[in-house]
Amino acid sequence: MEEVDVVVIGAGTAGLSAYRRVVTETDSVRLIEAGAYGTTCARNGCMPSKLLIAAAEAAHAVDASPLFGLRDVNYKVDGRAVMQRVRSERDRFVSSVLESMVDFPEAHKVLGQASFIDANTVQVKPEGQPSEPVVIRAQRFIIAIGAAPFIPDMLRPAADRLITTEHVFELDTLPASVAVFGAGIIGLELGQALHRLGVRVRIFGRGGGIGGIEDEQIRRTAQKVFIEAGLKLHPSANVSDLKRVDGGVAISFQEDESAAEKTETFEYVLAATGRRPAMDVLNPAAAGIELDDRGQPIFCRYTMQTSQKHIFIVGDASTDIPLLHEAADMGRIAGRNAASWPTVRAGKRRTPLAIVFCDPQIARVGHWKSEFDHLAPNGYAVGRASFENQGRSRVLGRNRGELIVYGAFGSAKFLGAEIFGPSAEHLAHTLAWVLQQGMTVDAMLDLPFYHPTLEEILRTALRALDRELLSGPTVVIEEHIDCGPGS
């Protein structure tokens, strides 16, 4: 049996961040990894998906060129070349992660599947090897096992034609057709990208959700824009049958409750139905960790402590906010607290920020509206703006979408925003920085807005919000000449 100060279980973004913080205080540490080194983001998450989206954006730019007077522009999508570039660049990102681990002492690294024996002991079974499990006893643990794609039972009849993000980027070429299950972030990004690259795509969702959009008006606008662009998106689909047939998977479905049932065959079924930690494999019950009704550890998101105060949980394993920058923050907080245990400090968490890299993009800044009660005890006001007549958006031919901003009555504090529109990733960053500084709406309006830029729509929405904060009743959004074509 080995005895160490700290064990980090998982070498993804959160685990590596935690490990790097721990080793600043102690050399008595073990970093356990069950699979291949290389983060989810680099290997089959953020980066390969954005590479596929980049190819789709290039194709779409050609498709949109007639708007600008460019006629008879022809091209052919080379599916093998598209996927080869995705993998080649993906492998570079993975290599960068591996290179960052070169200086880790070999004695610190343990390969295999960890599971708790008790609150201070884990056993590690080497993957695919007959050797005896390694038993490690530690004073503190950091759980950073990440998450894996969740596959609903209804999709399993697709058998060998069922793929997830762990498979799609390994395809030799673009498939002829794909049925995407899940209209959330992953399903929307990959579904639209494949569609723009010439793949026949249908996206099946449940409950009417699209890309995590909370505002109903923006959600309706998004659905309309995507469908008008040719994307077969069914947020409230009813799938009655799914079975493996010659040449693919036959799916019988209704596009919505009022539609007639139809059956189509697809080469592949892509499960984009979320990710879940494989917590049962870790056996948290043996460690006495209290679980919620979903079987996930209950924890404090400011110290990262579970109910067993010497055991911390971070990153996707926590099911808190499955984003890279949040995972890295969690890792640093847990690493510091594990290294200084029993002294722990609450870590500072950043302004919530979420982005969907579809087109138009979707972004949310700040908390959900359901959380506004404690942020705005006197209630909140709303300001809206449309991209339809926004000057720079029309110049670019990308004038579809809406922006909504929120402010607190009484304090006039900016509370957050939701965006469906061009370059939402950049607009959202600007608003997230402002929100984290605790600025008021009138102070935001004192900031410079260059003309003509997309950022001017922020001023349009903020002016509408400011008027509502001052007057109370809902106001009609007016067109502003300094946000339109100019004077």
Residue pairs with C-beta under 8 A, 6 or more apart in sequence:
1 121
1 135
1 136
1 137
2 30
2 134
2 135
2 136
2 137
3 136
3 137
3 138
4 28
4 29
4 30
4 136
4 137
4 138
4 139
5 26
5 28
5 29
5 138
5 139
5 140
6 22
6 26
6 28
6 29
6 30
6 138
6 139
6 140
6 141
6 142
6 338
6 339
7 29
7 30
7 32
7 114
7 122
7 136
7 138
7 140
7 141
7 142
8 15
8 18
8 19
8 22
8 29
8 30
8 31
8 32
8 141
8 142
8 144
8 335
9 15
9 32
9 114
9 122
9 141
9 142
9 143
9 144
9 145
9 282
10 32
10 33
10 34
10 143
10 144
10 145
10 146
10 315
10 317
11 19
11 31
11 32
11 33
11 37
11 101
11 109
11 144
12 39
12 40
12 41
12 144
12 146
12 315
12 316
12 327
13 39
13 40
13 41
13 315
13 324
13 327
13 328
13 331
14 144
14 146
14 314
14 315
14 316
14 317
14 327
14 328
14 330
14 331
14 334
15 31
15 33
15 142
15 144
15 146
15 314
15 315
15 331
16 39
16 97
16 100
16 101
16 331
17 314
17 327
17 328
17 329
17 330
17 331
17 332
17 335
18 142
18 144
18 312
18 314
18 330
18 331
18 332
18 334
18 335
18 338
19 29
19 31
19 104
19 108
19 331
19 335
20 331
20 335
21 331
21 332
21 334
21 335
21 336
21 339
22 29
22 142
22 335
22 338
22 339
23 29
23 108
24 339
25 339
25 340
26 339
27 105
29 108
30 108
30 109
30 110
30 136
30 138
31 104
31 108
31 109
31 110
32 110
32 111
32 112
32 114
32 122
32 124
32 136
33 109
33 110
33 111
34 111
34 112
34 113
34 114
34 127
34 145
35 127
36 43
37 97
37 98
37 101
38 94
38 97
38 98
39 45
39 97
39 324
40 146
40 147
40 316
41 47
41 324
42 90
42 93
42 94
42 96
42 97
43 90
43 94
44 165
44 166
44 169
45 165
46 324
47 89
47 90
47 93
48 86
48 87
48 89
48 90
48 169
49 165
49 169
49 186
49 189
49 190
49 193
49 357
50 357
51 85
51 86
51 89
51 90
52 82
52 86
52 169
52 190
52 193
52 194
52 197
53 189
53 193
53 357
55 82
55 85
55 86
55 193
55 197
56 192
56 193
56 194
56 195
56 196
56 197
57 196
57 359
59 75
59 77
59 196
59 197
59 198
60 196
60 359
62 73
62 75
63 196
64 397
65 73
66 73
67 397
68 397
77 174
77 197
77 198
79 173
79 174
79 197
80 172
80 173
82 173
82 174
82 197
83 169
83 171
83 172
83 173
83 174
86 169
87 169
87 170
90 169
110 124
110 134
110 136
111 126
111 127
112 124
112 125
112 126
112 127
112 133
112 134
113 124
113 125
113 127
113 281
114 122
114 123
114 124
114 282
115 122
115 123
115 125
115 281
115 282
115 283
115 286
116 122
116 282
116 283
116 284
116 286
116 287
117 123
117 135
117 286
118 286
118 287
118 288
119 286
119 287
119 288
119 308
119 310
119 311
120 137
120 138
120 139
120 310
121 135
121 136
121 137
121 138
122 135
122 136
122 138
122 141
123 133
123 134
123 135
123 136
124 133
124 134
124 135
124 136
125 133
126 133
126 134
139 310
139 341
140 310
140 311
140 312
140 338
140 341
141 287
141 310
141 311
141 312
141 338
142 304
142 311
142 312
142 313
142 314
142 331
142 334
142 335
142 338
143 282
143 284
143 297
143 306
143 311
143 312
143 313
143 314
143 317
144 313
144 314
144 315
144 317
144 331
145 277
145 278
145 279
145 282
145 317
146 277
146 315
146 316
146 317
147 275
147 276
147 277
147 278
147 316
147 317
147 319
147 322
148 166
148 275
148 276
148 277
148 278
149 164
149 165
149 166
149 271
149 273
149 274
149 275
150 271
150 273
150 274
150 275
150 276
151 162
151 164
151 271
151 273
152 181
152 271
152 273
154 239
154 242
155 162
155 181
155 242
155 269
155 271
155 273
156 162
157 242
157 243
157 244
157 249
158 242
158 244
158 249
158 268
158 269
159 244
160 244
161 244
161 248
161 249
161 266
161 267
161 268
161 269
162 249
162 268
162 269
162 271
163 171
163 268
163 269
163 270
163 271
164 270
164 271
164 272
165 186
165 190
165 272
168 190
168 270
174 194
174 197
174 198
174 199
175 194
175 199
175 267
175 268
176 199
176 200
176 267
177 199
177 200
177 201
177 248
177 265
177 266
177 267
177 268
178 191
178 194
178 199
178 200
178 201
178 266
178 267
178 268
178 269
178 270
179 201
179 202
179 204
179 249
179 251
179 264
179 266
179 268
179 269
179 270
180 187
180 190
180 191
180 194
180 201
180 202
180 203
180 204
180 270
180 272
181 187
181 204
181 269
181 270
181 271
181 272
181 273
182 203
182 204
182 205
182 271
182 272
182 273
182 274
183 191
183 203
183 204
183 205
183 206
183 209
183 210
183 211
183 233
183 234
183 235
184 205
184 209
184 211
184 212
184 272
184 274
185 211
185 212
185 354
185 356
186 272
187 203
187 205
187 270
187 272
187 273
188 203
188 210
188 211
188 233
188 356
188 358
188 362
189 356
189 357
189 358
190 270
190 272
191 201
191 203
191 231
191 233
191 270
191 272
192 201
192 226
192 231
192 358
192 359
194 201
195 201
195 230
195 231
195 232
200 266
201 231
201 232
202 232
202 234
202 264
202 266
203 231
203 232
203 233
203 234
204 234
204 237
204 239
204 251
204 253
205 233
205 234
205 235
205 236
205 237
206 235
206 236
206 237
207 235
207 236
208 219
208 235
208 236
209 219
209 235
210 219
210 222
210 223
210 226
210 233
210 235
210 362
211 222
211 356
211 358
211 362
212 354
212 356
212 362
212 364
213 219
213 222
213 362
213 364
213 418
213 420
214 364
214 368
214 369
214 418
215 404
215 418
217 384
217 402
217 404
218 402
218 404
218 418
218 420
221 400
221 401
221 402
221 420
222 360
222 362
222 401
222 420
223 233
223 235
225 360
225 400
225 401
225 420
226 233
226 358
227 233
234 253
234 255
234 256
236 256
236 257
237 253
237 254
237 255
237 256
238 253
238 254
238 256
238 257
239 251
239 252
239 253
240 252
240 253
240 254
240 261
241 250
241 251
241 252
241 263
242 249
242 250
242 251
242 252
242 269
243 249
243 250
245 265
247 265
247 267
248 265
248 266
248 267
248 268
249 265
249 266
249 267
249 268
249 269
250 263
250 264
250 265
251 263
251 264
251 265
251 266
251 269
252 261
252 262
252 263
253 261
253 262
253 263
253 264
254 260
254 261
254 262
275 316
275 322
276 319
277 296
277 316
277 317
277 319
279 291
279 295
279 296
279 297
279 317
280 295
284 291
284 297
284 306
285 291
287 308
287 311
288 307
288 308
289 297
289 306
289 307
289 308
289 311
290 297
290 298
290 306
290 307
291 297
291 298
292 298
294 319
296 318
296 319
297 306
297 307
297 313
297 318
298 306
298 307
299 305
299 306
299 307
299 312
299 313
299 318
300 346
301 318
301 320
301 349
302 333
302 346
302 347
302 349
303 312
303 333
303 337
303 344
303 345
303 346
303 347
304 312
304 313
304 314
304 318
304 330
304 333
304 334
304 337
304 347
305 311
305 312
305 337
305 344
306 312
306 313
309 342
309 344
310 338
310 341
310 342
312 334
312 337
312 338
313 334
314 327
314 330
314 331
314 333
314 334
315 322
315 327
315 330
315 331
316 322
316 327
318 330
320 326
320 330
321 352
323 353
323 354
325 350
326 349
326 350
329 347
329 349
329 350
330 347
332 347
333 347
336 345
336 347
337 343
337 344
337 345
337 347
350 432
350 436
351 365
351 366
351 432
351 433
351 435
351 436
352 364
352 365
352 366
352 367
352 416
353 363
353 364
353 365
353 428
353 429
353 432
354 363
354 364
355 361
355 362
355 363
355 424
355 425
355 428
356 362
356 363
357 425
359 422
360 387
360 398
360 400
360 401
360 420
360 421
360 422
360 424
361 419
361 420
361 421
361 422
361 423
361 424
361 425
362 419
362 420
362 424
363 417
363 418
363 419
363 424
363 425
363 427
363 428
364 416
364 417
364 418
364 419
364 428
365 416
365 417
365 418
365 419
365 428
365 431
365 432
365 435
366 406
366 415
366 416
366 417
366 432
366 435
367 375
367 415
367 416
369 380
369 406
372 380
372 406
372 408
372 415
375 408
375 413
375 415
376 408
376 409
376 410
376 411
376 413
376 415
377 410
378 408
378 409
378 410
378 411
379 408
379 409
380 406
380 407
380 408
380 409
380 415
381 406
381 407
381 408
381 409
381 465
381 468
381 469
382 404
382 405
382 406
382 465
382 468
382 474
383 404
383 405
383 406
383 407
383 461
383 462
383 463
383 464
383 465
383 466
383 467
383 468
383 477
384 402
384 403
384 404
384 405
384 461
384 464
384 477
385 402
385 403
385 457
385 460
385 461
385 464
385 477
386 401
386 402
386 403
386 477
387 393
387 398
387 399
387 400
387 401
387 402
387 403
387 421
387 422
387 457
388 399
388 400
389 399
389 479
389 484
390 399
390 454
390 456
390 457
390 460
390 483
390 484
391 451
391 452
391 456
391 483
391 484
391 485
391 486
392 452
392 453
392 454
392 456
393 399
393 421
393 422
393 454
393 457
394 485
395 452
396 422
398 421
398 422
399 422
400 421
400 422
401 419
401 420
401 421
401 422
401 424
402 419
402 420
402 421
403 417
403 418
403 419
403 420
403 421
403 427
403 457
403 458
403 461
404 417
404 418
404 419
404 461
405 414
405 416
405 417
405 431
405 441
405 458
405 461
405 462
405 465
406 414
406 415
406 416
406 417
406 465
407 413
407 414
407 415
407 440
407 441
407 465
407 466
407 468
407 469
408 415
409 469
409 472
411 440
412 440
412 441
412 442
412 466
412 469
413 438
413 439
413 440
413 441
414 431
414 434
414 435
414 439
414 440
414 441
414 444
415 435
416 431
416 435
417 428
417 431
417 461
419 427
419 428
421 427
421 457
422 454
423 454
426 454
427 454
427 455
427 457
427 458
430 455
430 458
431 458
434 444
441 462
441 465
441 466
441 469
442 466
444 458
444 462
445 459
445 462
445 463
445 466
449 455
449 456
449 458
449 459
449 482
450 456
451 482
451 486
452 485
452 486
456 482
456 483
457 483
459 480
459 482
459 483
460 477
460 480
460 483
463 480
464 475
464 477
467 475
468 474
468 475
481 487
